[in-house]
């Protein structure tokens, strides 16, 4: 019903920046909050950031506070993750997720993208 496609990942040196995008398609009228997660090899998936439908409320994991910014453009059905001052420990596959309408924090996510690889070199 809803498809999420991430893009913007790649290889970057420590201290550099990347901006990830996640485009939603399908029955997007019933999705509201969206978020970013990441998973490094051998580790479990961890929360990175989330944003409500209107974009006025955001949540960040401690790992990205002050460096990452989540935003969205509802006219384009797209959510973004601006990542600055990247560190090697940020290396992971980054996934976007979407929750159905009616969710309240902490959100329960129903849709997931395929992921985009982010690699930060020392």
MARBA-3410 file (N, C-alpha, C, O; in Angstrom, 1 decimal):
122
0.8,-1.2,0.0,0.0,0.0,0.0,0.9,1.3,0.0,0.5,2.2,-0.7 ~ 2.0,1.2,0.7,2.9,2.3,0.8,4.3,1.8,0.5,4.7,0.8,1.1 ~ 5.0,2.5,-0.4,6.3,2.2,-0.7,7.3,3.3,-0.3,6.9,4.5,-0.6 ~ 8.4,3.0,0.3,9.4,4.0,0.7,10.7,3.7,0.0,11.2,2.6,0.0 ~ 11.3,4.7,-0.6,12.5,4.5,-1.4,13.5,5.5,-0.9,13.3,6.7,-1.1
14.6,5.1,-0.3,15.7,6.0,0.2,16.7,6.2,-0.9,16.9,5.4,-1.8 ~ 17.4,7.4,-0.8,18.5,7.7,-1.7,19.4,8.7,-1.0,19.0,9.3,0.0 ~ 20.6,8.9,-1.6,21.5,9.9,-1.1,22.6,9.3,-0.3,23.5,10.0,0.1 ~ 22.7,8.0,-0.1,23.8,7.4,0.7,25.0,7.4,-0.2,25.0,7.6,-1.4 ~ 26.1,7.0,0.4,27.4,6.9,-0.3,28.6,6.9,0.7,28.4,6.7,1.9
29.7,7.2,0.1,31.0,7.2,0.9,31.4,8.7,1.1,31.4,9.5,0.2 ~ 31.7,9.0,2.4,32.1,10.3,2.7,33.2,10.3,3.8,33.2,9.3,4.6 ~ 34.1,11.2,3.8,35.1,11.3,4.8,34.6,11.8,6.1,33.6,12.6,6.1 ~ 35.2,11.5,7.2,34.8,12.0,8.5,34.8,13.5,8.5,35.7,14.1,7.9 ~ 33.8,14.1,9.1,33.6,15.5,9.1,32.8,16.0,7.9,32.4,17.2,7.9
32.5,15.2,7.0,31.7,15.6,5.8,30.2,15.5,6.1,29.8,15.2,7.2 ~ 29.4,15.7,5.0,28.0,15.8,5.2,27.3,15.0,4.1,27.9,14.8,3.0 ~ 26.1,14.5,4.4,25.3,13.8,3.4,23.8,14.2,3.7,23.5,14.5,4.8 ~ 23.0,14.2,2.7,21.6,14.5,2.8,20.8,13.3,2.2,20.9,13.1,1.0 ~ 20.1,12.5,3.1,19.4,11.4,2.6,17.9,11.8,2.3,17.4,12.8,2.9
17.3,11.2,1.3,16.0,11.4,1.0,15.2,10.1,1.0,15.7,9.1,0.7 ~ 13.9,10.2,1.3,13.0,9.1,1.3,11.7,9.5,0.7,11.0,10.3,1.2 ~ 11.4,9.0,-0.5,10.2,9.3,-1.2,9.2,8.2,-1.0,9.4,7.0,-1.1 ~ 8.0,8.7,-0.6,6.9,7.8,-0.3,5.9,7.8,-1.5,5.7,8.8,-2.1 ~ 5.4,6.6,-1.8,4.4,6.5,-2.9,3.3,5.5,-2.5,3.4,4.8,-1.5
2.2,5.5,-3.2,1.1,4.6,-2.9,0.0,5.4,-2.1,-0.2,6.5,-2.4 ~ -0.6,4.7,-1.1,-1.6,5.3,-0.3,-1.1,6.1,0.8,-1.2,5.7,2.0 ~ -0.4,7.2,0.5,0.2,8.0,1.5,-0.7,8.9,2.3,-0.2,9.5,3.2 ~ -2.0,8.9,1.9,-2.9,9.7,2.7,-3.1,9.3,4.1,-3.5,10.1,5.0 ~ -2.8,8.0,4.4,-3.0,7.5,5.7,-1.7,7.3,6.5,-1.7,6.6,7.5
-0.6,7.9,6.1,0.7,7.9,6.9,1.0,9.3,7.3,0.8,10.3,6.6 ~ 1.5,9.4,8.6,1.7,10.7,9.2,3.2,10.8,9.7,4.0,11.3,9.0 ~ 3.5,10.3,10.9,4.9,10.4,11.3,5.8,9.6,10.4,5.5,8.5,9.9 ~ 7.0,10.1,10.3,8.1,9.4,9.5,9.4,9.5,10.3,9.5,10.3,11.2 ~ 10.3,8.6,10.0,11.5,8.5,10.8,12.6,7.8,10.0,12.4,7.3,8.9
13.8,8.0,10.6,15.0,7.3,10.1,15.6,6.4,11.2,15.6,6.7,12.3 ~ 16.0,5.2,10.7,16.7,4.3,11.6,18.0,3.9,10.8,18.2,4.2,9.7 ~ 18.9,3.2,11.6,20.1,2.7,10.9,20.5,1.4,11.6,20.1,1.1,12.7 ~ 21.2,0.6,10.8,21.7,-0.6,11.3,23.1,-0.9,10.7,23.3,-0.9,9.5 ~ 24.1,-1.1,11.6,25.4,-1.4,11.3,25.6,-2.9,11.3,24.8,-3.6,11.9
26.6,-3.4,10.5,26.8,-4.8,10.5,27.0,-5.4,11.9,27.8,-4.9,12.7 ~ 26.3,-6.5,12.2,26.4,-7.2,13.4,25.7,-6.5,14.6,25.8,-7.0,15.7 ~ 25.0,-5.4,14.3,24.3,-4.7,15.4,22.8,-4.6,15.0,22.4,-4.8,13.9 ~ 22.0,-4.4,16.1,20.6,-4.2,15.9,20.2,-2.8,15.3,21.0,-1.9,15.5 ~ 19.1,-2.8,14.7,18.6,-1.5,14.2,18.4,-0.5,15.3,17.9,-0.9,16.4
18.8,0.8,15.1,18.6,1.8,16.1,17.9,3.0,15.6,18.0,3.3,14.4 ~ 17.2,3.7,16.4,16.4,4.9,16.0,17.4,6.0,15.8,18.4,6.2,16.6 ~ 17.1,6.9,14.8,17.9,8.0,14.5,17.2,9.3,14.8,17.6,10.2,15.5 ~ 16.0,9.4,14.1,15.2,10.7,14.2,13.8,10.4,13.7,13.6,9.5,12.9 ~ 12.9,11.2,14.2,11.5,11.1,13.7,10.9,12.5,13.6,11.4,13.5,14.2
9.8,12.6,12.8,9.1,13.9,12.6,7.6,13.6,12.4,7.2,12.7,11.8 ~ 6.8,14.6,13.0,5.4,14.4,12.9,4.9,14.9,11.5,5.7,15.4,10.7 ~ 3.6,14.8,11.2,3.1,15.1,9.9,3.4,16.6,9.5,3.8,16.9,8.4 ~ 3.1,17.5,10.5,3.3,18.9,10.2,4.7,19.4,10.2,5.0,20.5,9.7 ~ 5.6,18.6,10.7,7.1,18.9,10.6,7.5,19.8,11.8,8.7,20.1,11.9
6.6,20.2,12.7,6.9,21.0,13.8,7.5,20.3,15.0,8.0,21.0,15.9 ~ 7.4,19.0,15.1,7.8,18.2,16.2,8.8,17.2,15.7,8.5,16.4,14.8 ~ 10.0,17.2,16.3,11.0,16.3,15.9,11.6,15.6,17.1,11.6,16.1,18.2 ~ 12.2,14.4,16.9,12.8,13.6,17.9,14.1,13.1,17.4,14.2,12.7,16.2 ~ 15.2,13.1,18.3,16.5,12.7,17.9,17.1,11.8,18.9,16.9,12.0,20.1
17.8,10.7,18.4,18.6,9.9,19.3,19.8,10.8,19.7,20.2,11.7,19.0 ~ 20.4,10.5,20.9,21.5,11.2,21.4,22.7,11.1,20.4,23.5,12.1,20.3 ~ 22.8,10.1,19.6,23.9,9.9,18.7,23.9,10.9,17.6,25.0,11.3,17.1 ~ 22.8,11.5,17.3,22.7,12.5,16.2,22.4,13.9,16.6,22.4,14.8,15.7 ~ 22.1,14.1,17.8,21.7,15.4,18.3,22.8,16.4,18.0,24.0,16.2,18.3
22.4,17.6,17.4,23.4,18.6,17.1,24.1,18.4,15.8,24.7,19.3,15.3 ~ 24.0,17.2,15.2,24.6,16.9,13.9,23.6,16.6,12.8,23.8,16.9,11.6 ~ 22.5,15.9,13.2,21.5,15.5,12.2,20.2,16.4,12.3,19.9,16.8,13.4 ~ 19.6,16.6,11.2,18.3,17.3,11.1,17.3,16.6,10.2,17.7,16.3,9.0 ~ 16.2,16.2,10.7,15.1,15.6,10.0,14.1,16.7,9.5,13.8,17.6,10.3
13.6,16.6,8.3,12.7,17.5,7.8,11.8,16.7,6.8,12.1,15.6,6.4 ~ 10.7,17.4,6.3,9.8,16.7,5.4,9.2,17.8,4.5,9.0,18.9,4.8 ~ 8.8,17.3,3.3,8.1,18.1,2.3,6.9,17.3,1.9,7.0,16.4,1.1 ~ 5.8,17.6,2.5,4.6,16.8,2.3,4.0,16.9,0.9,3.4,16.0,0.3 ~ 4.3,18.1,0.2,3.9,18.2,-1.2,4.6,17.3,-2.1,4.1,16.9,-3.1
5.8,16.8,-1.7,6.6,15.9,-2.4,6.5,14.5,-1.8,7.2,13.6,-2.3 ~ 5.8,14.3,-0.7,5.8,13.0,0.0,7.2,12.5,0.3,7.5,11.4,0.1 ~ 8.0,13.4,0.8,9.4,13.1,1.0,9.9,13.6,2.3,9.6,14.7,2.8 ~ 10.7,12.7,3.0,11.4,13.1,4.2,12.9,13.1,4.0,13.4,12.3,3.2 ~ 13.6,14.0,4.7,15.0,14.1,4.5,15.7,13.9,5.9,15.2,14.1,6.9
17.0,13.6,5.7,17.9,13.5,6.9,19.2,14.2,6.5,20.0,13.6,5.7 ~ 19.4,15.4,7.0,20.7,16.1,6.8,21.6,15.7,7.9,21.4,15.8,9.0 ~ 22.8,15.1,7.4,23.8,14.6,8.4,25.1,15.4,8.2,25.7,15.4,7.1 ~ 25.5,16.1,9.2,26.7,16.9,9.2,27.7,16.4,10.2,27.4,15.6,11.1 ~ 28.9,16.7,10.0,30.0,16.3,10.9,30.0,14.8,11.1,30.0,14.3,12.2
29.9,14.0,10.0,29.8,12.6,10.1,31.0,12.0,10.7,32.2,12.4,10.5 ~ 30.8,10.9,11.4,31.8,10.1,12.1,31.8,8.7,11.6,30.8,8.2,11.1 ~ 33.0,8.0,11.7,33.0,6.6,11.3,31.9,5.7,11.9,31.4,4.8,11.3 ~ 31.6,6.0,13.2,30.5,5.3,13.8,29.1,5.5,13.3,28.2,4.8,13.7 ~ 29.0,6.4,12.4,27.7,6.6,11.7,27.6,5.7,10.5,26.5,5.6,9.9
28.6,4.9,10.2,28.5,4.0,9.1,27.4,2.9,9.4,27.4,2.3,10.4 ~ 26.5,2.8,8.5,25.4,1.9,8.6,24.5,1.9,7.4,24.7,2.8,6.5 ~ 23.5,1.0,7.3,22.5,1.1,6.3,21.4,1.9,7.0,20.9,1.6,8.1 ~ 20.9,3.0,6.3,19.9,3.9,6.8,18.6,3.6,6.2,18.5,3.5,5.0 ~ 17.6,3.4,7.0,16.2,3.1,6.6,15.2,4.2,7.0,15.3,4.8,8.1
14.3,4.5,6.1,13.2,5.3,6.5,12.0,4.5,6.8,11.9,3.4,6.3 ~ 11.2,5.0,7.7,10.0,4.3,8.1,8.8,5.3,8.2,9.0,6.5,8.4 ~ 7.6,4.8,8.1,6.4,5.6,8.2,5.4,4.9,9.2,5.3,3.7,9.2 ~ 4.7,5.7,9.9,3.7,5.2,10.8,2.3,5.6,10.3,2.1,6.6,9.6 ~ 1.3,4.8,10.6,-0.1,5.2,10.2,-0.6,6.3,11.0,-0.1,6.6,12.1
-1.6,7.0,10.4,-2.2,8.1,11.1,-2.9,7.6,12.4,-3.3,6.4,12.5 ~ -2.9,8.5,13.3,-3.5,8.1,14.6,-2.4,7.7,15.7,-2.7,7.6,16.8 ~ -1.2,7.6,15.2,-0.1,7.2,16.1,0.3,8.4,17.0,0.2,9.6,16.6 ~ 0.7,8.1,18.2,1.3,9.1,19.1,2.6,8.6,19.5,2.8,7.4,19.6 ~ 3.5,9.5,19.9,4.8,9.1,20.4,4.8,8.2,21.6,4.0,8.6,22.5
5.5,7.2,21.7,6.5,6.7,20.6,5.7,6.0,19.5,4.8,5.2,19.7 ~ 6.1,6.4,18.3,5.4,5.9,17.1,5.6,4.4,16.9,6.6,3.8,17.2 ~ 4.6,3.8,16.2,4.7,2.4,15.8,4.7,2.4,14.3,3.8,2.8,13.6 ~ 5.8,1.9,13.7,6.0,2.1,12.3,5.5,0.9,11.5,5.7,-0.3,11.9 ~ 4.8,1.1,10.4,4.2,0.1,9.6,4.9,-0.1,8.3,4.7,-1.2,7.7
5.6,0.8,7.8,6.2,0.8,6.5,7.7,1.1,6.6,8.1,1.9,7.3 ~ 8.5,0.3,5.7,9.9,0.5,5.8,10.5,0.5,4.3,10.0,-0.2,3.5 ~ 11.5,1.3,4.1,12.2,1.3,2.9,13.3,0.2,2.8,13.5,-0.6,3.8 ~ 14.0,0.1,1.7,15.0,-0.9,1.5,16.3,-0.6,2.1,17.2,-1.4,2.2 ~ 16.5,0.7,2.4,17.8,1.1,3.0,18.7,1.7,2.0,18.7,1.4,0.8
19.6,2.6,2.5,20.7,3.2,1.7,21.9,3.2,2.5,21.9,3.5,3.7 ~ 23.0,2.7,1.9,24.3,2.6,2.6,25.0,3.9,2.8,25.2,4.7,1.9 ~ 25.4,4.2,4.0,26.3,5.3,4.4,27.6,4.8,5.0,27.5,4.1,6.0 ~ 28.7,5.2,4.4,30.0,4.8,4.8,30.8,6.0,5.1,31.0,6.8,4.2 ~ 31.3,6.1,6.3,32.2,7.2,6.7,33.6,6.7,6.9,33.8,5.9,7.8
34.5,7.2,6.2,35.9,6.8,6.3,36.6,7.7,7.3,36.3,8.9,7.5 ~ 37.7,7.2,7.9,38.5,7.9,8.9,39.4,8.9,8.2,40.2,9.6,8.9
END
